[in-house]
Amino acid sequence: MEDSQETAVPTGAIDCGEGFYIEMGTEPGIGEVRYMSCSPGATTCRYSNDLWQAQIYIEHLKGSQPR
């Protein structure tokens, strides 16, 4: 896979820089908002029902990436 595809942020997602992003969806069955915080290429994702927590997950994911 090319680097540009691996770090592409999906359409409609919140771009958090360096290929990290937050996508918003709906919790199946109950209809609540759900946020998915993802590392580049969606290799690691964390789910939350709170945007603030999703942003914290992004900072955690950024800190755990190999440099």
TIMI-2910 file (N, C-alpha, C, CB; in pm, 1 decimal, decimal comma, always signed):
<rs>
+----------+----------+----------+----------+----------+----------+----------+----------+----------+----------+----------+----------+------+
!      n_x !      n_y !      n_z !     ca_x !     ca_y !     ca_z !      c_x !      c_y !      c_z !     cb_x !     cb_y !     cb_z ! resn !
+----------+----------+----------+----------+----------+----------+----------+----------+----------+----------+----------+----------+------+
!    +84,1 !   -118,2 !     +0,0 !     +0,0 !     +0,0 !     +0,0 !    +88,8 !   +124,7 !     +0,0 !    -95,8 !     -0,3 !   +122,3 !  Met !
!    +48,4 !   +223,5 !    -77,3 !   +126,3 !   +346,6 !    -83,3 !   +109,6 !   +428,2 !    +43,0 !    +86,1 !   +429,2 !   -204,0 !  Glu !
!   +213,7 !   +507,9 !    +77,6 !   +207,6 !   +591,1 !   +197,4 !    +91,0 !   +687,8 !   +194,5 !   +336,2 !   +667,5 !   +214,0 !  Asp !
!    +61,0 !   +746,4 !    +78,1 !    -47,8 !   +843,9 !    +70,8 !   -181,9 !   +779,1 !   +103,0 !    -52,7 !   +908,2 !    -67,9 !  Ser !
!   -201,6 !   +653,4 !    +63,0 !   -325,5 !   +584,3 !    +95,6 !   -327,3 !   +545,5 !   +242,8 !   -343,2 !   +460,1 !     +7,2 !  Gln !
!   -213,0 !   +506,3 !   +295,7 !   -203,1 !   +461,4 !   +434,0 !   -234,4 !   +573,3 !   +532,6 !    -64,6 !   +406,2 !   +461,0 !  Glu !
!   -199,6 !   +695,8 !   +499,4 !   -219,7 !   +807,3 !   +591,2 !   -338,6 !   +895,2 !   +551,4 !    -94,1 !   +891,4 !   +597,9 !  Thr !
!   -414,9 !   +853,5 !   +450,6 !   -529,6 !   +932,3 !   +406,8 !   -636,8 !   +934,7 !   +515,6 !   -587,4 !   +875,7 !   +275,4 !  Ala !
!   -690,6 !  +1053,4 !   +538,2 !   -798,6 !  +1070,7 !   +636,1 !   -930,4 !  +1052,6 !   +561,7 !   -791,6 !  +1212,4 !   +707,3 !  Val !
!  -1019,5 !   +965,8 !   +611,0 !  -1147,6 !   +942,4 !   +542,7 !  -1229,4 !  +1071,4 !   +529,5 !  -1229,2 !   +836,6 !   +618,4 !  Pro !
!  -1305,3 !  +1079,5 !   +423,0 !  -1393,3 !  +1193,7 !   +400,1 !  -1491,1 !  +1206,8 !   +516,6 !  -1469,7 !  +1178,6 !   +265,8 !  Thr !
!  -1504,1 !  +1326,7 !   +568,4 !  -1596,6 !  +1352,7 !   +678,6 !  -1536,0 !  +1334,2 !   +816,6 !  -1714,7 !  +1264,2 !   +665,9 !  Gly !
!  -1414,2 !  +1281,8 !   +824,0 !  -1348,5 !  +1261,4 !   +953,9 !  -1278,4 !  +1389,2 !   +998,4 !  -1247,1 !  +1144,6 !   +946,2 !  Ala !
!  -1252,3 !  +1399,1 !  +1127,4 !  -1176,8 !  +1511,6 !  +1183,2 !  -1028,0 !  +1479,3 !  +1167,4 !  -1214,6 !  +1537,7 !  +1335,1 !  Ile !
!   -956,8 !  +1562,4 !  +1093,2 !   -813,9 !  +1542,2 !  +1069,7 !   -736,6 !  +1594,0 !  +1190,9 !   -767,3 !  +1614,1 !   +938,6 !  Asp !
!   -664,1 !  +1504,5 !  +1257,9 !   -588,1 !  +1540,7 !  +1377,8 !   -439,0 !  +1553,7 !  +1347,9 !   -610,2 !  +1436,7 !  +1487,9 !  Cys !
!   -401,3 !  +1555,1 !  +1221,1 !   -262,4 !  +1571,0 !  +1181,3 !   -185,5 !  +1440,1 !  +1181,3 !   -194,7 !  +1668,6 !  +1271,9 !  Gly !
!    -81,9 !  +1433,6 !  +1101,5 !     +9,1 !  +1318,9 !  +1093,2 !    -62,4 !  +1188,9 !  +1056,9 !    +81,6 !  +1301,4 !  +1224,9 !  Glu !
!   -177,9 !  +1197,1 !   +990,5 !   -252,1 !  +1078,3 !   +950,5 !   -350,9 !  +1028,1 !  +1054,1 !   -157,4 !   +970,2 !   +918,5 !  Gly !
!   -353,5 !  +1087,4 !  +1173,1 !   -448,4 !  +1049,0 !  +1278,2 !   -581,9 !  +1118,1 !  +1252,0 !   -393,7 !  +1086,0 !  +1420,3 !  Phe !
!   -690,8 !  +1051,7 !  +1290,8 !   -822,4 !  +1111,0 !  +1266,5 !   -927,5 !  +1055,2 !  +1362,4 !   -865,6 !  +1086,5 !  +1121,8 !  Tyr !
!  -1040,3 !  +1127,6 !  +1368,2 !  -1156,0 !  +1085,4 !  +1447,1 !  -1275,2 !  +1079,5 !  +1352,5 !  -1183,2 !  +1183,3 !  +1568,5 !  Ile !
!  -1340,2 !   +964,1 !  +1349,5 !  -1462,1 !   +947,9 !  +1270,3 !  -1580,9 !   +943,0 !  +1364,2 !  -1455,9 !   +819,7 !  +1182,4 !  Glu !
!  -1692,6 !   +995,4 !  +1317,8 !  -1814,3 !   +994,1 !  +1397,2 !  -1913,4 !   +898,5 !  +1332,7 !  -1874,5 !  +1136,6 !  +1410,0 !  Met !
!  -1978,8 !   +817,8 !  +1415,2 !  -2079,2 !   +724,9 !  +1365,8 !  -2191,5 !   +712,8 !  +1466,8 !  -2017,5 !   +587,3 !  +1336,9 !  Gly !
!  -2272,1 !   +609,5 !  +1450,1 !  -2384,9 !   +585,6 !  +1539,0 !  -2372,6 !   +446,4 !  +1600,5 !  -2519,1 !   +600,4 !  +1463,1 !  Thr !
!  -2394,3 !   +439,2 !  +1729,9 !  -2389,9 !   +310,9 !  +1801,8 !  -2504,5 !   +223,0 !  +1752,4 !  -2399,2 !   +332,4 !  +1957,2 !  Glu !
!  -2472,7 !   +104,2 !  +1699,6 !  -2578,6 !    +16,7 !  +1649,0 !  -2679,8 !    -19,7 !  +1758,3 !  -2517,5 !   -110,5 !  +1590,4 !  Pro !
!  -2804,0 !    -20,5 !  +1720,3 !  -2909,2 !    -62,9 !  +1812,7 !  -2966,0 !    +46,3 !  +1901,1 !  -2857,6 !   -169,7 !  +1898,4 !  Gly !
!  -2879,7 !   +140,6 !  +1947,5 !  -2930,3 !   +243,5 !  +2039,1 !  -2924,0 !   +384,0 !  +1980,0 !  -2851,9 !   +240,0 !  +2168,3 !  Ile !
!  -2851,2 !   +400,3 !  +1870,4 !  -2850,3 !   +527,0 !  +1799,4 !  -2769,1 !   +638,8 !  +1861,2 !  -2985,5 !   +572,4 !  +1784,9 !  Gly !
!  -2689,5 !   +610,8 !  +1964,3 !  -2605,5 !   +715,0 !  +2024,8 !  -2483,7 !   +743,0 !  +1935,9 !  -2559,9 !   +672,7 !  +2167,4 !  Glu !
!  -2432,1 !   +865,0 !  +1946,3 !  -2312,1 !   +902,5 !  +1872,1 !  -2193,7 !   +822,4 !  +1924,8 !  -2284,9 !  +1055,1 !  +1883,2 !  Val !
!  -2108,6 !   +776,0 !  +1831,7 !  -1987,4 !   +703,0 !  +1868,6 !  -1871,7 !   +761,7 !  +1789,7 !  -2002,0 !   +549,1 !  +1841,5 !  Arg !
!  -1759,8 !   +783,5 !  +1856,1 !  -1639,7 !   +837,5 !  +1793,2 !  -1534,7 !   +728,7 !  +1784,5 !  -1585,6 !   +959,4 !  +1871,5 !  Tyr !
!  -1464,2 !   +723,1 !  +1671,6 !  -1357,6 !   +626,7 !  +1651,3 !  -1228,3 !   +704,1 !  +1626,6 !  -1390,1 !   +530,1 !  +1532,5 !  Met !
!  -1134,4 !   +693,2 !  +1720,1 !  -1004,4 !   +760,0 !  +1710,6 !   -906,5 !   +661,0 !  +1649,0 !   -954,2 !   +810,3 !  +1851,5 !  Ser !
!   -843,0 !   +700,1 !  +1536,9 !   -758,6 !   +604,7 !  +1464,9 !   -619,3 !   +659,2 !  +1435,5 !   -825,3 !   +565,0 !  +1335,5 !  Cys !
!   -523,2 !   +567,0 !  +1438,3 !   -386,9 !   +597,5 !  +1396,8 !   -381,5 !   +590,1 !  +1244,1 !   -283,5 !   +498,9 !  +1462,6 !  Ser !
!   -271,7 !   +634,7 !  +1181,8 !   -262,0 !   +630,4 !  +1035,2 !   -289,0 !   +490,4 !   +979,9 !   -123,8 !   +677,5 !   +990,4 !  Pro !
!   -369,1 !   +485,0 !   +874,9 !   -403,3 !   +358,3 !   +814,1 !   -500,2 !   +275,6 !   +895,8 !   -280,8 !   +280,5 !   +790,3 !  Gly !
!   -555,5 !   +333,4 !  +1001,8 !   -649,4 !   +265,1 !  +1092,3 !   -589,8 !   +136,7 !  +1148,5 !   -780,3 !   +233,5 !  +1019,3 !  Ala !
!   -457,6 !   +139,1 !  +1173,3 !   -392,6 !    +20,6 !  +1229,6 !   -434,2 !     -1,4 !  +1374,3 !   -240,6 !    +33,6 !  +1220,3 !  Thr !
!   -465,4 !   +107,2 !  +1444,8 !   -515,3 !    +99,6 !  +1582,2 !   -629,0 !   +199,9 !  +1596,0 !   -401,2 !   +128,1 !  +1686,9 !  Thr !
!   -742,6 !   +156,2 !  +1649,4 !   -856,5 !   +245,7 !  +1670,9 !   -912,5 !   +224,7 !  +1811,3 !   -966,7 !   +221,7 !  +1564,0 !  Cys !
!   -962,9 !   +332,4 !  +1869,2 !  -1026,8 !   +329,4 !  +2000,6 !  -1164,5 !   +394,2 !  +1985,7 !   -939,2 !   +403,8 !  +2110,0 !  Arg !
!  -1262,7 !   +341,1 !  +2056,8 !  -1399,8 !   +390,1 !  +2046,6 !  -1441,5 !   +462,9 !  +2173,0 !  -1495,5 !   +275,0 !  +2018,7 !  Tyr !
!  -1526,0 !   +565,1 !  +2155,7 !  -1575,8 !   +643,0 !  +2267,7 !  -1711,2 !   +702,6 !  +2231,2 !  -1475,4 !   +754,2 !  +2306,9 !  Ser !
!  -1791,3 !   +733,3 !  +2332,9 !  -1916,6 !   +804,6 !  +2311,3 !  -1901,6 !   +952,9 !  +2344,9 !  -2028,6 !   +742,2 !  +2395,3 !  Asn !
!  -1777,8 !   +998,0 !  +2360,3 !  -1748,7 !  +1134,4 !  +2402,2 !  -1635,6 !  +1191,3 !  +2316,6 !  -1711,4 !  +1139,1 !  +2552,5 !  Asp !
!  -1659,0 !  +1305,5 !  +2251,5 !  -1557,3 !  +1364,7 !  +2163,9 !  -1431,5 !  +1401,6 !  +2241,0 !  -1613,0 !  +1488,2 !  +2093,8 !  Leu !
!  -1446,8 !  +1453,3 !  +2361,3 !  -1331,2 !  +1490,7 !  +2443,4 !  -1244,4 !  +1367,9 !  +2468,5 !  -1376,8 !  +1553,7 !  +2578,1 !  Trp !
!  -1306,2 !  +1254,5 !  +2503,0 !  -1230,4 !  +1130,7 !  +2526,1 !  -1164,5 !  +1083,6 !  +2396,8 !  -1322,6 !  +1019,8 !  +2582,4 !  Gln !
!  -1233,1 !  +1099,8 !  +2285,1 !  -1175,3 !  +1061,2 !  +2155,4 !  -1049,6 !  +1142,6 !  +2126,3 !  -1278,6 !  +1080,5 !  +2041,9 !  Ala !
!  -1049,6 !  +1270,8 !  +2161,2 !   -931,3 !  +1354,8 !  +2141,1 !   -816,7 !  +1310,5 !  +2232,7 !   -965,8 !  +1503,0 !  +2166,8 !  Gln !
!   -849,4 !  +1269,6 !  +2355,0 !   -746,8 !  +1216,8 !  +2445,7 !   -687,0 !  +1088,4 !  +2388,3 !   -806,2 !  +1190,4 !  +2586,6 !  Ile !
!   -771,7 !  +1002,5 !  +2331,6 !   -721,9 !   +879,6 !  +2268,8 !   -623,1 !   +912,2 !  +2156,5 !   -839,2 !   +795,8 !  +2213,7 !  Tyr !
!   -653,5 !  +1015,1 !  +2076,7 !   -562,1 !  +1053,9 !  +1968,2 !   -426,3 !  +1091,9 !  +2025,5 !   -620,7 !  +1171,8 !  +1886,1 !  Ile !
!   -424,9 !  +1172,4 !  +2131,1 !   -296,9 !  +1211,5 !  +2192,2 !   -221,7 !  +1089,9 !  +2245,0 !   -320,2 !  +1312,1 !  +2306,1 !  Glu !
!   -293,9 !   +994,2 !  +2301,2 !   -231,8 !   +870,5 !  +2351,1 !   -174,2 !   +790,3 !  +2231,9 !   -337,0 !   +783,6 !  +2431,3 !  His !
!   -252,7 !   +777,6 !  +2124,9 !   -204,2 !   +704,9 !  +2008,0 !    -81,1 !   +771,5 !  +1947,3 !   -314,3 !   +694,3 !  +1903,4 !  Leu !
!    -82,0 !   +903,7 !  +1941,1 !    +35,4 !   +975,1 !  +1887,2 !   +158,2 !   +949,6 !  +1971,2 !     +8,8 !  +1125,5 !  +1879,6 !  Lys !
!   +142,2 !   +943,6 !  +2103,0 !   +255,1 !   +921,4 !  +2192,6 !   +308,7 !   +779,9 !  +2190,2 !   +215,9 !   +955,7 !  +2331,0 !  Gly !
!   +228,2 !   +685,0 !  +2142,7 !   +271,9 !   +544,6 !  +2142,4 !   +326,5 !   +498,8 !  +2008,0 !   +157,3 !   +455,5 !  +2181,9 !  Ser !
!   +328,3 !   +588,3 !  +1910,0 !   +380,2 !   +552,2 !  +1777,1 !   +532,3 !   +550,8 !  +1776,8 !   +328,4 !   +650,2 !  +1670,4 !  Gln !
!   +592,6 !   +451,1 !  +1709,6 !   +738,8 !   +450,0 !  +1696,5 !   +785,1 !   +568,0 !  +1612,3 !   +787,1 !   +317,5 !  +1633,8 !  Pro !
!   +892,7 !   +630,4 !  +1650,7 !   +944,3 !   +747,6 !  +1576,8 !  +1070,0 !   +711,0 !  +1502,5 !   +972,1 !   +865,8 !  +1671,7 !  Arg !
+----------+----------+----------+----------+----------+----------+----------+----------+----------+----------+----------+----------+------+
</rs>
